Amino acid sequence: MKVVVCWVRPEGVETKEAQVPEGASVVDALRAVGAEPGERDGIGVFGRRAKLDDPIAEGDRIEICAPIIVDPREARRRRAEAQGDVRWVTAGRHGGKRRL
């Protein structure tokens, strides 16, 4: 059966097709294209987290994602601090009719 293995990186996406036997797992498909996932790499099938021993089906897209460098909540907090608190500017739900 044919599957696609994708490497998702900040600079772009690289894809390779692989032929694997029926009943193969995620790790079998990765080995078929010569990829060894790192300990911190995220592995997914069609955008959903997967384990290395999960079975795959014909036409699946296996994604290897680079580890997250910054916690998304922390990045959001930093952006909000840099912009200032918009509730003080608009006095409510970001531009309501009643202003202070």
N, C-alpha and C positions, 0 to 999 in steps of 0.2 A: 504494500500500500504506500501511497505517496503522502508525505507531510512536508510542511515548510517550517524551517527554523529561522527565527529573526533575532538579531542582536539590536536592542534599542539603546542607543547612546545619545548623549547631548548633541553630537555633531550629525546624527542621522540614523537611519535604519539600514541594516545590511541583512539580506535574506539569502538562504540556500535551500534547495529542495533535497529531500532524502527519500530513499526507498528503504522501508523497513518491513519485516514480516508481520503477519497478522498476530495480534496479541502482544505487540511490542509496548514497552513503557516509554516514558519521557526520556529516561537516561539512554535507552537504546537509540532513539532518534538523535540525541545530542552526540553520541559516539559515532553515529553514521556520518555526520558532517565534520567530525574531528573537533568537537567542542567539549571542553571540560568546565562545567560551571564552577565559579568560585563559591566559597562558603557564604559570602554576603550577597551574591547575586540573587535577584528575584526571578523565579521561574513561573511562567503562566501558560495557560492554553486558552487562546482567544480572550486574553485580558483577565482571566480569573486565575488566582493563585493555584499552583499545582505542586505536588510532591514529585520527586524523581521516580518513584515507583508507581505512579498513576498510569493506568492504561490509556492509550491514544487510539483514535479512529482515523479512517481514511479522510484526508483533506484537512486535518487539524493544523493550526498555526501555533507553534511552540515559541514563546518569547523569552529571551534572556535579557533582563533589565539590569542596568548598573545600580549599585546600591544608592540609596538616598543619602545625599551629603548633609542636608540641613532638614531638620524636622519641619514639616509644613506649618504646623501651628506656631512655631517660633518665628518662621519667616513672615507669617501674617501679622504677628504681634509687632515685629520690627517695622514693617511697612506702615501699620496704623500709628505707631509712635512717631515715625518720621513725618506723616501727613498731619498729625494733630488729631484731636478727637472731634469728628464732624458733628457730634451731638451738641457741642457747645456753640457751633456756628449756626446751625439750623434750628436748634431748640426743638427737637422731636425726631420725626421719622424722615430725616434727610430731605428737608425742603417742604414741610407741611405749611398750611396756610397761616396758622397761628405762630407768630414769632414773638420772642421776648422783647 
